[in-house]
Amino acid sequence: MEALIHGLDGPRTAQQELFYDLEDAAAVIGWSVVELTALAANAKTPGEALALMKIGGLLGAQQEKLDGYAREVKEQRIARVEANR
C-alpha cells in the first residue's frame, strides 16, 4: 500500500487543481440543495416553500454542470495550463 501512495505529497498540477475545485464546488452546491430542501419542508408559507424549492432546483442544475465539467477535466477534454494563484 505504501508504494501506491508514495510521491502523492507534491504540488498539484493546474489540471488537478481545476478538477478538485470543480468537485468541491459541486459538493458545496449539493449540500446547499439538501439544506434548502429541509428548510422548504419546514417553511412557514407555501410561497416560501416554493421559493426555496425553486432555488434548490436551480442550484441542482448548476451542480450537474460542474460535475460534467469535472468529468471533462478528468478525461482531459478540458485543460488548464497553469493554476490561478
C-alpha positions as CSV (number, residue, x, y, z in Angstrom):
1,M,0.0,0.0,0.0
2,E,2.8,2.4,0.8
3,A,4.1,2.1,-2.8
4,L,0.7,3.2,-4.1
5,I,0.8,6.4,-2.1
6,H,4.4,7.3,-2.5
7,G,5.0,10.6,-4.2
8,L,1.5,12.0,-3.8
9,D,2.5,14.7,-1.4
10,G,3.9,17.0,-4.1
11,P,2.2,20.0,-5.6
12,R,-0.9,19.5,-7.7
13,T,-0.8,20.3,-11.4
14,A,-3.1,23.0,-12.7
15,Q,-5.3,20.3,-14.2
16,Q,-5.6,18.6,-10.8
17,E,-6.4,21.9,-9.1
18,L,-9.2,22.6,-11.7
19,F,-10.7,19.1,-11.2
20,Y,-10.7,19.4,-7.4
21,D,-12.0,22.9,-7.4
22,L,-14.9,21.8,-9.6
23,E,-15.6,18.8,-7.5
24,D,-15.5,20.9,-4.3
25,A,-17.9,23.5,-5.7
26,A,-20.3,20.8,-6.8
27,A,-20.2,19.2,-3.4
28,V,-21.0,22.5,-1.7
29,I,-23.9,23.1,-4.0
30,G,-25.2,19.6,-3.3
31,W,-25.0,20.3,0.4
32,S,-26.8,23.6,-0.1
33,V,-29.6,21.8,-2.0
34,V,-30.1,19.4,0.8
35,E,-30.3,22.2,3.3
36,L,-32.7,24.2,1.2
37,T,-34.9,21.2,0.8
38,A,-35.0,20.7,4.6
39,L,-35.8,24.4,5.0
40,A,-38.6,24.2,2.4
41,A,-40.1,21.2,4.2
42,N,-40.4,23.4,7.3
43,A,-41.4,26.6,5.6
44,K,-43.9,28.9,7.2
45,T,-45.9,29.6,4.0
46,P,-46.4,27.8,0.7
47,G,-44.8,30.7,-1.1
48,E,-41.7,30.4,1.0
49,A,-41.5,26.7,0.4
50,L,-41.9,27.2,-3.4
51,A,-39.2,29.8,-3.5
52,L,-36.8,27.6,-1.6
53,M,-37.5,24.6,-3.8
54,K,-37.0,26.8,-6.9
55,I,-33.6,27.9,-5.6
56,G,-32.8,24.3,-4.9
57,G,-33.7,23.3,-8.4
58,L,-31.6,26.0,-9.9
59,L,-28.6,25.0,-7.8
60,G,-29.1,21.4,-8.6
61,A,-28.9,22.2,-12.3
62,Q,-25.6,24.1,-11.7
63,Q,-24.3,21.2,-9.7
64,E,-24.9,18.9,-12.6
65,K,-23.0,21.3,-14.9
66,L,-20.0,21.4,-12.6
67,D,-20.0,17.6,-12.2
68,G,-19.9,17.4,-16.0
69,Y,-17.1,19.9,-16.3
70,A,-15.1,17.9,-13.7
71,R,-15.6,14.7,-15.7
72,E,-14.4,16.6,-18.8
73,V,-11.3,17.8,-16.9
74,K,-10.6,14.2,-15.7
75,E,-10.9,12.9,-19.2
76,Q,-8.6,15.7,-20.4
77,R,-11.2,17.2,-22.7
78,I,-10.8,20.5,-20.8
79,A,-7.3,21.5,-19.9
80,R,-5.7,24.3,-17.8
81,V,-2.1,25.1,-18.5
82,E,-1.3,26.8,-15.1
83,A,-3.2,27.3,-11.9
84,N,-4.6,30.7,-11.0
85,R,-2.9,31.6,-7.7
